[in-house]
């Protein structure tokens, strides 16, 4: 396991954990985003719960590679889905940038996790 893998896992986990918790808590900004993207608040909460599960998987993956790999794959798929949703909503690139950046971080975690497994 490399320092880079640990740092990227922690950074990605913190960002996704904060976003997931905000979705689950249905804070006003997340309610507005859910509506803008065409999701119900309940669906957005479910997405947040999946993000939180992915964060747990990334953390466990530091000790057990298969779980980290599975979690990273799931989170990358979620970030691709987020970008697609922003495109469908007619958003600017800057609106999809967080999903793109977090997705890139998780791809890096996935690559490093596979290399060190």
Protein Blocks (a to p, Z undefined) as FASTA:
>chain_A
ZZklmmmmmmmmmmmmmmmmmmmnopaklmmmmmmnopafklmmmmmmmmmmmmmmmmmm
mmmmmlmmmmmmmmmmmmmmmmmmmmmnopafklmmmmmmmmmmmmmmmmmmmmmZZ
